[in-house]
Every structure is written in structure tokens, then in C-alpha cells.
Amino acid sequence: MALRALLRPITAATTRSNKMTSTPITAVMRKQPSSDMAAFREVFKNAKHVVALTGAGISAESGVPTFRGAGGFWRRYNAQDIATPGAFLANPSLVWEFYSYRRDLVLSKKPNPAHIALAEAEKRLADDDRRLVVITQNIDELHKDAGTKNLYELHGTLFKTRCTKCGSINENRDSPICPALAGKGSPDPDAEDARVVEGELPRCKKCTGLLRPHVVWFGESLDPDVLMNAQKELDSCDLCLVIGTSSVVYPAAMFAPEVSARGVPVAEFNIESTSGTETFGFHFEGPCGSTLPKALHP
């Protein structure tokens, strides 16, 4: 039976929802956001606790596919249909092919100037008894590679696995992740599915159970501890940066509007306007690898 026939379609409005959260707050409408870099730099200079919210756009500039919108396909599959518990239950071989491809691809990529600017700003602010924290929706660990220390990964990481039997979580940067997936995972629409038998897929070293990627799939809840800690940072920040995210996946989509609604400056760095742009104080349009280093440079 085809994979799609086994799955109930999951829409953007219901993906990665967290059962602990309520309906997002609607921010108060404001005037058109400013693109005055000098004004932003003055705000940044005086900020004591900065939170940066990052999404797929920041890593796209490093060559990492976003798998959203019209280009969000791997082979003939919509990537959002593969990243679900139901898909893994129906066809773990196909899901592991997809993630094996993503792991190997990301291992070939490097942090770009936007990642580096955040890591350097974090260190510089810490030297001045100030704080910068990154809360990311990305699972590629490019923030870590750039040197960011204060990091919350809302959706997990490509480079950890979780056992479906004993629950053990372990770091894993092996390439390939198992011999049976060597050379598999091509995104070519004409590529044949590998159909790896379950016993040859990644297995737990403790109990030999089937491993899965330690990521938050569509339809799953975020880790409550990660979410709670991220919320604490947002509640106490005095400046929020929104970087490379379209702000459509909840609960992360409500973070910046909530911060803005309590009067805290919010600055958006994106290649285009988003649904939240008009509620923010600043908007800098263009590749964040170009705009963000200028904004955060000492």
C-alpha cells in the first residue's frame, strides 16, 4: 500500500503543536516596522538579555533545504508527510532513507555569516555580563558548529537517536548511520525505495530496539522541559530577534508576537515580510547572512 494512503494529511495549522499551549495571542497592530539599522544598533547596544528565534531560512543560506512550500519534496514525497510517527510506523526504511540523506547533506555544510554573527555576539555580550540565547526550530546543529552555547533546539537534532523500545537517547554522527543505508537516500524522483528490512536499520546498542531520529515530528509535542526553558528566556528578554523563519509553525510562531505584545522590541531579519512583520518594531529584508552581521557587529 502506498505511504500516502496510510497517513491522514497533516496541515500546517496542526503541525508540531504542543498540548500545553493555548491559542496564540494576537499582537496589537502597530505602524510599519522600521528598517533603520542605526536605530536598531542603539537598541541592541543597550539590551541586557537578547533572544534570537531562528528558522530554516538561516540554514538555507548554508545550502540546507527547507523542505517547505513548493520545493518541499524529497523524491515524489512531500517531506511533511514523511516526518510523522505514522510514516515511521508504516515504512521505517523510507523514513530512515530520508533522514540518512539529510544527515549526510548537513555534515557537508558549514555555518554561514549569520550563524557566526550570533555566536560571536553571544560571547561578546557574556564578557559584558549580558546574555544572548538562541531558540531554534532547526535540527542541523549549525548553531553549535558556529560556537553558540546558549541554545534551545525546539525540534531536536538530526544527530541524536532515540530507541523506540527502551527510550535511550544518544548522539550519533556516523555516516552512514548503518551499513544498509550506505549510498541510499537519493532525492532523485526516479530513485527506487531501498526497502531495507527492519533488522538492518539503525538499532539500539543497549537493547537492539529500532532507533528513530530524535526529532519532533509533525503531530508530536515539543519536549516540555525545552519549551519551558525557552519560555522563561522569552519572558525575561528585553530584545527579540526573529531570523529566517516564516513564523507559521506553532508554538514557535507565537513567541515573537507575545514578546512584542508586552512592549519589548522585536527585530525581524528575513528575505521577505511574514504574517508577523507588521507587529514588530524592526524589519530588515534580505539574506540574513548579509543583514545580521551588520546589525550585531560591535
C-alpha positions in Angstrom: 0.0 0.0 0.0 1.3 3.5 -0.8 2.6 5.6 2.1 0.1 8.4 1.5 -2.8 6.0 1.8 -1.7 5.1 5.3 -1.5 8.6 6.5 -4.0 11.2 7.4 -2.9 14.5 5.9 -1.4 16.9 8.4 -1.9 20.6 7.7 0.4 23.5 8.8 -2.1 24.6 11.3 -1.9 21.4 13.3 1.8 20.5 12.9 4.2 20.3 15.8 1.5 21.6 18.2 2.1 21.4 21.9 -0.7 20.2 24.1 0.3 22.5 26.9 -0.2 25.7 25.0 -3.3 27.7 24.4 -4.5 29.7 21.3 -1.8 32.2 20.3 -2.1 35.8 21.4 -2.9 38.3 18.7 -0.5 41.1 18.9 -1.6 44.7 18.9 -1.3 46.2 15.4 1.4 48.8 15.0 2.8 51.1 12.4 5.1 49.9 9.7 8.3 48.5 11.2 11.5 50.4 10.9 14.5 49.4 8.7 16.7 52.0 10.4 19.9 50.0 11.1 21.4 52.7 13.3 18.3 52.8 15.4 18.4 49.1 15.9 22.0 49.0 16.8 21.3 51.5 19.5 18.6 49.2 20.9 21.0 46.3 20.7 23.8 48.1 22.4 21.5 48.7 25.4 19.9 45.3 25.6 20.8 43.1 28.6 19.0 39.9 27.6 18.6 39.1 23.9 16.7 36.1 22.5 17.2 35.1 18.9 14.5 32.9 17.3 15.8 31.1 14.2 14.2 29.1 11.5 15.0 27.3 8.2 15.9 30.5 6.4 19.2 30.9 8.3 20.4 27.5 7.3 19.1 27.7 3.8 22.0 30.2 3.2 24.4 27.3 4.1 22.7 25.1 1.5 20.4 23.2 3.7 17.0 22.6 2.1 14.0 24.0 3.9 11.5 21.3 2.8 8.7 23.8 3.0 6.5 25.3 0.3 6.5 24.4 -3.4 10.0 22.9 -3.1 9.3 20.8 -0.1 9.6 17.4 -1.8 12.1 14.6 -1.4 11.7 12.2 -4.3 8.0 12.1 -5.0 7.0 12.5 -1.4 6.0 15.7 0.5 8.6 15.9 3.2 6.0 16.8 5.8 4.2 13.5 5.1 7.4 11.6 5.8 8.3 13.4 9.1 5.4 11.8 11.1 5.1 8.9 13.6 2.6 7.3 11.2 5.0 7.3 8.3 7.7 5.7 10.5 5.3 3.0 11.7 4.2 2.3 8.1 7.6 2.4 6.5 10.7 2.9 8.8 13.0 2.1 5.9 11.7 5.0 3.8 11.8 7.4 6.7 15.4 6.4 7.6 16.4 6.9 3.9 15.1 10.5 4.1 16.9 11.2 7.4 20.1 9.5 6.3 20.1 11.8 3.2 19.5 14.8 5.4 22.3 13.8 7.9 24.9 13.3 5.2 23.9 16.5 3.5 24.2 18.6 6.6 27.5 17.0 7.5 28.8 18.6 4.3 27.6 22.1 5.2 29.2 24.9 7.3 27.8 27.7 9.4 27.3 30.9 7.4 27.9 34.5 8.5 24.5 34.7 10.3 25.3 31.7 12.5 28.7 33.1 13.2 27.4 36.5 14.0 25.1 35.1 16.6 27.9 33.0 18.2 30.3 35.9 18.3 27.7 38.2 19.7 26.8 35.7 22.5 30.5 35.6 23.6 30.9 39.3 23.4 27.8 40.0 25.4 28.7 37.5 28.0 32.0 39.3 28.5 29.9 42.4 29.4 27.6 40.5 31.8 24.8 40.4 29.2 23.1 37.4 27.7 22.2 36.2 24.2 20.2 33.0 23.7 19.3 31.2 20.5 16.0 29.3 20.3 15.9 27.4 17.0 13.5 25.3 15.0 16.3 23.9 13.0 17.7 20.3 13.6 21.0 20.7 11.7 23.3 21.8 14.7 24.9 24.6 12.6 24.5 26.9 15.6 26.5 24.5 17.7 29.1 24.3 14.9 29.4 28.1 14.8 30.1 28.1 18.6 26.7 29.0 20.1 26.5 27.8 23.7 23.1 29.1 24.9 21.0 27.1 22.6 17.5 25.5 22.8 16.7 23.1 19.9 12.9 23.1 19.8 12.6 20.3 17.3 15.5 18.1 18.4 18.5 17.3 16.2 19.5 15.1 13.3 22.5 13.9 15.2 20.8 12.1 18.1 18.8 8.9 18.0 16.1 7.6 20.3 15.3 3.9 20.9 11.7 3.1 20.2 11.9 0.2 22.8 14.0 1.5 25.8 13.9 5.2 25.1 17.7 5.6 25.2 18.9 8.9 23.6 22.4 9.1 22.2 24.5 11.3 20.0 25.3 9.8 16.6 27.2 11.5 13.7 28.1 8.2 11.9 27.9 8.4 8.1 26.3 6.2 7.0 24.3 5.7 10.2 24.2 1.9 9.4 25.7 -0.2 6.6 22.4 -0.9 5.0 21.8 2.8 4.3 25.2 3.4 2.7 24.6 5.2 -0.6 20.9 5.3 0.0 18.5 8.3 0.3 19.0 9.9 -3.1 16.4 12.7 -3.6 16.0 11.9 -7.3 12.3 11.4 -8.0 13.1 8.3 -10.1 15.1 6.7 -7.3 13.8 3.4 -6.0 13.0 3.0 -2.4 15.7 0.9 -0.7 13.2 -1.3 1.3 15.8 -2.1 3.9 14.5 -4.8 6.2 13.8 -3.5 9.8 16.5 -5.7 11.3 19.2 -3.9 9.3 18.0 -0.4 10.1 19.7 1.5 13.0 19.5 -0.5 16.2 19.9 0.4 19.9 23.3 -0.7 21.3 21.6 -1.3 24.7 18.6 -3.4 23.8 18.8 -3.8 20.0 15.4 -2.0 19.6 14.7 0.0 16.5 16.1 3.6 16.6 14.4 6.7 15.3 15.7 10.2 14.7 15.5 12.2 17.9 13.4 15.0 16.3 10.0 16.3 16.9 7.8 15.1 14.0 4.6 16.7 12.8 1.8 15.7 15.1 4.1 15.3 18.1 4.5 17.6 21.1 7.7 19.5 21.9 9.8 18.4 24.8 8.1 20.2 27.8 11.4 21.0 29.5 12.9 22.6 26.4 9.7 24.5 25.9 9.5 25.7 29.5 13.1 26.9 29.5 12.7 28.7 26.2 9.6 30.4 27.5 11.5 31.6 30.6 14.1 33.2 28.3 11.3 34.9 26.3 9.5 36.1 29.4 12.7 37.9 30.6 14.3 39.2 27.4 14.5 42.9 26.6 15.1 42.4 22.8 14.0 39.6 20.5 15.4 38.8 17.1 13.4 36.8 14.5 15.8 35.3 12.0 15.0 33.3 8.9 11.6 32.0 9.9 8.2 32.3 8.2 6.5 32.1 11.7 3.9 29.5 10.6 4.7 26.5 12.8 3.3 26.6 16.3 4.0 27.1 19.1 7.2 28.9 17.9 5.1 31.2 15.7 3.5 32.8 18.7 6.8 33.6 20.6 7.7 36.9 18.9 4.1 38.3 18.9 3.8 37.6 22.6 7.1 39.4 23.3 6.1 42.3 21.1 2.7 42.5 22.8 4.4 43.2 26.1 6.3 46.2 24.6 9.7 44.5 24.0 11.5 45.5 20.8 11.4 42.8 18.1 13.6 42.9 15.0 12.9 40.6 12.1 15.7 39.5 9.6 14.2 37.7 6.6 14.3 37.6 2.8 10.6 38.7 2.8 7.8 40.0 5.0 5.9 37.5 7.1 2.5 37.4 8.8 4.0 38.9 11.9 6.1 41.6 10.3 3.7 44.5 10.9 3.6 43.8 14.6 7.4 44.1 15.0 9.5 47.2 15.7 12.1 46.5 13.0 12.3 44.6 9.8 15.4 44.0 7.7 14.7 42.4 4.4 17.3 40.4 2.6 19.6 37.4 3.2 20.2 37.3 7.0 23.8 36.3 6.2 24.2 39.9 5.0 21.9 41.8 7.3 22.5 40.2 10.6 26.4 40.6 10.8 25.9 44.3 10.1 23.3 44.6 12.9 25.3 42.7 15.5 28.8 43.9 14.7 30.4 45.7 17.7 
